[in-house]
Structure formats: C-alpha cells, structure tokens
Amino acid sequence: MELEAAVWLSISLIVLYLVWETVSPIISPIIIALTLAYILYPLHERLARRIGNRVSAFTITGILTVLTFLFMIGYALWINDVKESLAYYIDAFFRWLLEFHLPLAIYDLIQRLAEDIPRRFEQYVLGYTYSLPKLSLQAIVMVFAFYGALVNARGLGEEVYSLLPEENRELALKLIRSTERTLHGILRGWLAFSILKGTTVAIGFYIFSISSAGGAIAAGIFTVIFELLPVIGGWMIWLAGAIYLFTSGHVPAALAFSAYSAVFVSPVPDYLLRSKLGKRETGINSLISLVGIFGGYLAFGIVGIILGPVALSLLGTLLEEWKKTKELRAGTSS
C-alpha cells in the first residue's frame, strides 16, 4: 500500500512538473488575459444581454486583437525611442527625488528602484526586440485566453466555489472576497483610471509637439506610474510639459496644453470620477497597494503589479482571522 502511494505521488509530481514547464513560459500573457477579462467583464455582461454571450465575447476579443496588433506595430516602430525617453525621465525624476533629505531606509529603497527599474526595463526591451516571434506567440495566447475567460466566466466562478473545502469554507470565502476587493480597487479603479490618464497625456504631448511619439508614450507610462503614488500624480507630468512649452517661448501652446490637461487629466477628472472609483476602493489600504505594486514588480516583473497587492491583501485577511481565532481561544480558556 505504501509502495502504491509512493508511486502515485511520484507520478503526480512528474505531471505537475511537466505542466509547470509547459505553462510557465506563457504564464504572463495568461495573467494579463485574465486581468483584462476581469476589467472588461461588466461590459461583456451588459453586451451579452443584447447579442448573446459568445457574440459579445467574440466582439470584444476582436477589438482586443486589433489593439494588440496595433500595439505590436507601435512596439516595433517606437520601442527604442520610448526606451531612451523613459530612461531619461526616470533618471531625472530619481535625481530630483534623491535631493531631498529622506530617511535612510526610504533613500536606500529609492536608490534601489532607480537602479533596478531601468535595468529591468532594458532586459524586457532587449528580450522582446530580438524575439518578436516570442512576443507574437504570447499575444496569440493572451487573445485566446481572454476569449476563453469571457465565455466561461460564470462556469469558472462556479468551479472555483465548488472546489472550496467544507471544513474551512468560511475562511476560503473571506480570502476570495479579499481578492475581489483588491482587484476592484487596483484594476477597475486605479489601473483603468491611470491608463486613461496616461493615454490622454501621451496624446497631449504629441499633439502639442512637446516630444516625439516615443517620448509621448514614455510620458504616458510615467503618468500611469505617478498616479499610483500618494500626493504625486499625473498633474506633475503635464505641468512639466507646460513649463517646457512656456520656457521655450510657446506661451499660447503652454496655456492651451494646461487647459487641455486640467480638463482631461487632472484635477477635473479627479473630482468627477474619483467619487465613483472611491466606492470600489473601500477597504483597500493605500499603503498595501503601494508596497504591493512596487514589491510585486521587483519580485515578479510586470505581472507583479497584480500579484503583489493581491498577495498582501490575502496576508492581511489571514492575519485578521488568526487574531480572531486567538482572541476566541483566549476567551474560551478564561
């Protein structure tokens, strides 16, 4: 009996190893696909009521496929320009930040980020620049995984709930709710809002001739990152662009760009939309989000922006349950 159990354990471990080796090269596009499916699922649900589940999923996936194709064209055309502009912006920002008298721990963290972010970005760029077929394959995987997630969203949800253990079902449900709250706040709140602002800034930088297309895209990426930070936000990027136009002697353009950015980037969108997004962010600790996103990025790369906050949120839920259990036992023993 023990020999039979050992054989089945060995077979199970081998199967798990083979599955991991098969899935690990495409885990990032799958996570990105699931993230996009989660963000766009409310739209899919509303559209599915009118035209059907599969037609709705096929329509949204078609739009995503076109956008992905355009992204790959833009990547091939502008990636080197974006890389140089982003490296310049990052270097300038961290040099400015390190001029302040910061606590030693924060200073060391910022210095590490200043060294690590450009290096990691360079690795990503080089990895995909010399392997566009790999990028194409991952894009195909992402599109198919996205379609599958949308079509089978309800079934996948029911399957997850059916796998929950009966003994600790309440704890498992709390972990699921914690994950949902975090994903609502990070993805449908911060991420969607920040990407919208970043896109607007990039368009403004290009239209008002503040920078080339690559520099404009880099400014948009920086805006998305800045929107995460407390106090600091996208307003710093468009303000820097306005100052550049003003000091260059283009005063009318500087005023027009400032008006455009105030209306479409900050502060007007913050007043109009932040209240609605705030409802989704209830229960999301901003410090956990901040540490989770940066820590997740340093540990796992791009997908860590999603994994980091979720992991910390789950840890917080487990600590709360452990504290309640400890207090209950203390009350019972007394």
WOGI-V887510 format. One record per helix or strand of 2 or more residues. SS is the DSSP state (H for helix, E for strand). FROM is the first residue (numbers start at 1). LEN is the number of residues. If there is no record, write none. Layout:
# WOGI-V887510
SS;FROM;LEN
SS;FROM;LEN
This chain:
# WOGI-V887510
H;2;50
H;53;45
H;104;26
H;132;20
H;153;10
H;169;39
H;213;14
H;234;14
H;251;14
H;268;13
H;286;48
